[in-house]
Amino acid sequence: MRYNLSEITELIRNRRTIYPEQFSDRKVHKEQIELILQNAQWAPTHGNTQPWRFHVFMDQSKERLSQFLGTTYLALTPKELQNDAKLAKLMRRPIISSAVIAVSMARQKEKKIPEIEEVEAVACAIQNMHLTCTAYDLGLFWSTPKLIYSKEMNDFLGLSEDDKCLGLIYLGYPNIEWPESHRIPLEYHTQWFHA
């Protein structure tokens, strides 16, 4: 066997979502984030288009992101649907995280590869980020509030009209015990064909 399969299996099965509210004050170092992003870039990508783009918010820039999220939520959400608790959470999460990474899909000008396949490539990149964080004992939360799909978000990140932000990735060291989880047995999700 080329790699230790039991360790890889354990890594995959121990991946968890850790919410920013469960992060400690311990800082994630820039070198760790660089490795997380380098591993993200080794995701599968049809035509080797490598459509992922990363915008990393650390230190004071997290405040700028927080203000943008709050302002944009209020601008895009009808007054009768606005929720104070949701707004507070949206603005607080960047501040209490060690770093926030906006992960986006950059659409090829030629559009040779179907958009869904570019989105899938970026999702695979995010999974690589999540697995690397698990190996580091770092918490990661992949957040997709509706406003990330807006023109306002594209403008904030300097993306083109055809690009899409696919998530805000919140990073931090957990201040909780690593959560347990389970999955439904494989036979509930699988059909085998032999002829």
C-alpha positions in Angstrom: 0.0 0.0 0.0 1.3 3.4 -0.9 0.0 5.3 2.1 -1.3 4.4 5.6 -4.9 3.8 4.7 -6.1 3.5 8.3 -4.7 7.0 9.1 -6.3 8.5 5.9 -9.6 6.8 6.8 -9.5 8.1 10.3 -8.7 11.6 9.1 -11.7 11.5 6.7 -14.0 10.1 9.3 -12.9 12.6 12.0 -13.6 15.7 9.9 -16.1 17.9 11.7 -17.8 21.3 11.4 -16.7 23.5 14.3 -18.6 26.8 14.6 -16.8 30.1 15.2 -18.6 30.3 18.6 -16.6 27.2 19.5 -13.2 28.7 18.7 -10.6 29.7 21.3 -8.5 32.9 21.2 -5.5 30.9 20.0 -4.3 32.3 16.6 -3.9 30.3 13.4 -0.6 31.1 11.8 -0.2 32.4 8.3 2.1 29.4 7.4 -0.7 27.0 8.4 -3.2 28.9 6.2 -0.7 28.8 3.3 -0.5 25.0 3.6 -4.3 24.7 3.8 -4.6 26.7 0.6 -1.8 24.8 -1.2 -3.6 21.5 -0.4 -6.8 23.0 -1.6 -5.2 23.6 -5.0 -4.6 19.9 -5.4 -8.3 19.2 -5.8 -9.5 17.6 -9.0 -10.2 20.1 -11.8 -11.6 19.2 -15.2 -9.3 20.6 -17.9 -6.9 21.8 -15.2 -8.8 25.1 -15.1 -8.0 25.5 -11.3 -11.1 27.7 -10.8 -10.6 28.3 -7.1 -9.8 31.8 -5.8 -9.0 32.7 -2.1 -9.4 36.0 -0.3 -7.9 35.7 3.3 -9.1 38.0 6.0 -6.9 38.2 9.1 -6.2 40.8 11.8 -7.9 44.2 11.2 -9.4 43.1 7.8 -11.8 40.9 9.6 -13.5 44.0 10.9 -13.9 45.3 7.3 -15.5 41.9 6.4 -17.8 42.1 9.4 -19.0 45.5 8.5 -19.6 44.5 4.9 -21.6 41.5 5.9 -23.8 43.5 8.2 -24.4 46.4 5.7 -25.1 44.0 2.8 -27.5 41.8 4.9 -29.5 44.9 5.8 -29.4 46.2 2.2 -30.5 42.9 0.6 -33.0 41.6 3.1 -36.5 43.1 3.1 -37.1 45.0 6.4 -39.9 42.5 7.4 -37.5 39.6 7.1 -34.6 41.1 8.9 -33.5 39.2 12.0 -31.4 41.0 14.7 -29.9 37.7 16.0 -29.0 36.6 12.5 -27.4 40.0 11.8 -25.4 39.9 15.1 -24.1 36.4 14.3 -23.2 37.3 10.8 -21.1 40.3 12.0 -19.6 38.6 15.1 -18.3 35.5 13.4 -15.4 37.1 11.5 -14.3 38.9 14.7 -14.2 35.8 16.8 -12.4 33.7 14.1 -8.7 33.6 13.7 -9.1 34.0 10.0 -11.8 34.0 7.3 -11.3 32.8 3.8 -13.7 33.7 1.0 -13.5 30.9 -1.5 -14.8 31.6 -5.0 -15.1 30.1 -8.4 -13.5 32.0 -11.2 -15.4 31.3 -14.4 -13.3 30.7 -17.6 -13.8 33.3 -20.2 -14.1 30.5 -22.9 -16.7 28.6 -20.7 -15.4 25.4 -22.2 -16.0 23.5 -18.9 -19.6 23.4 -17.7 -20.1 25.8 -14.7 -21.3 22.9 -12.4 -18.0 21.2 -12.9 -16.1 24.3 -11.9 -18.3 24.6 -8.8 -17.6 20.9 -8.0 -13.9 21.5 -8.3 -14.0 24.3 -5.8 -16.1 22.2 -3.4 -13.4 19.5 -3.6 -10.8 22.2 -2.8 -12.8 23.1 0.3 -12.9 19.5 1.3 -9.1 19.4 1.0 -9.0 22.5 3.3 -11.3 20.8 5.8 -9.2 17.7 5.9 -6.0 19.7 6.3 -7.6 21.6 9.2 -8.6 18.3 10.8 -5.0 17.1 10.6 -3.9 20.4 12.2 -6.6 20.0 14.9 -8.1 23.3 13.6 -11.8 24.0 13.5 -13.4 25.0 10.2 -16.9 26.2 9.4 -18.1 26.5 5.8 -20.8 29.3 5.8 -23.0 30.1 2.8 -25.3 33.0 3.7 -27.4 34.1 0.8 -25.6 37.4 0.4 -22.4 35.7 -0.8 -24.1 35.0 -4.1 -24.8 38.7 -4.7 -23.3 41.3 -7.0 -22.3 43.2 -3.9 -20.2 40.3 -2.7 -18.5 40.0 -6.2 -17.8 43.7 -6.1 -16.4 43.4 -2.5 -14.0 40.6 -3.6 -13.2 42.1 -7.0 -14.8 39.2 -8.9 -16.2 39.4 -12.4 -19.9 39.0 -13.1 -19.5 35.3 -14.1 -17.6 34.4 -10.9 -19.2 33.2 -7.8 -18.3 33.2 -4.1 -19.1 29.7 -2.8 -18.4 30.2 0.9 -16.9 31.9 3.8 -14.5 29.6 5.6 -14.0 30.4 9.3 -10.9 29.1 10.9 -9.9 28.8 14.6 -8.7 26.4 17.3 -11.6 24.7 19.0 -12.2 25.3 22.7 -14.5 22.2 22.8 -13.9 18.5 22.8 -13.7 17.2 19.2 -17.3 16.2 18.3 -18.5 12.7 17.6 -20.6 11.9 14.6 -22.1 9.0 12.6 -23.2 8.1 9.1 -26.1 6.0 7.9 -24.9 2.5 6.9 -23.6 2.3 3.3 -26.3 -0.1 2.1 -29.0 2.6 2.5 -27.3 4.7 -0.1 -25.8 2.2 -2.5 -27.0 0.0 -5.4 -24.5 -2.5 -6.9 -24.7 -3.6 -10.5 -22.9 -6.7 -11.9 -24.6 -7.2 -15.3 
